[in-house]
Amino acid sequence: MARPQQIADDQLLQVAREVFLEHGPNVSTTLIAERAGVSQATLFKRFGNKSSLMLAALMPSGRPPFLALLQTGPTDAPLAVQLTALLHEMLRFFHQMVPCMATLRASEVNVHELMSQFDVPPPVAAQQAWAGWLSRGVAMGLLRPCEVHTVATAILGAAQTRAFLNHLVGSSMPGAGDDEAYVAGLVDLLVSGLAPKESR
């Protein structure tokens, strides 16, 4: 009879993620195994090799929550309320993912090759989801007509840049850690630019 696993795969991946982010992609799997309280053999039995472990630990484990919000909206709620919810979800996701992607870029993993394995690479899927949300918002009269792909890219860029700068310079960045104020300012800017004149 097989012995029950002492630590679940998702727990192992959490430990591996923490160690990769703390020490970088060249960290020994010995340290990961020690931190998780398992043997290296257990790591390799479950994940194959170090590269596979790194990808499993650092790549998103599922669809970002903000994509579901985008694909089910917009609703008839006020534009500012919807944008605030979406931007907070995006920032939560990018604050987690920017350090992971930076670590992957510093490794021997070919990120371009990695993206080519997806039918639609995740960054493109996010841009398309935003463009779809914006297009539906225009059709509903929630938004004025606009070039939706440009606006989608600008919104994604605003969230990604915020997360990147926080990762890069941390607390020395003006407004670091104050996502509430950042989102409020960004929503004000977007509403003033996107809302039909009569509803501003």
Secondary structure, 3 states (H helix, E strand, C coil): CCCCCCCCHHHHHHHHHHHHHHHCCCCCHHHHHHHHCCCHHHHHHHHCCHHHHHHHHHCCCCCCHHHHHHHCCCCCCCHHHHHHHHHHHHHHHHHHHHHHHHHHHHCCCCHHHHHCCCCCCHHHHHHHHHHHHHHHHHHHCCCCCCCHHHHHHHHHHHHHHHHHHHHHHHHHCCCCCCHHHHHHHHHHHHHHHHCCHHHC
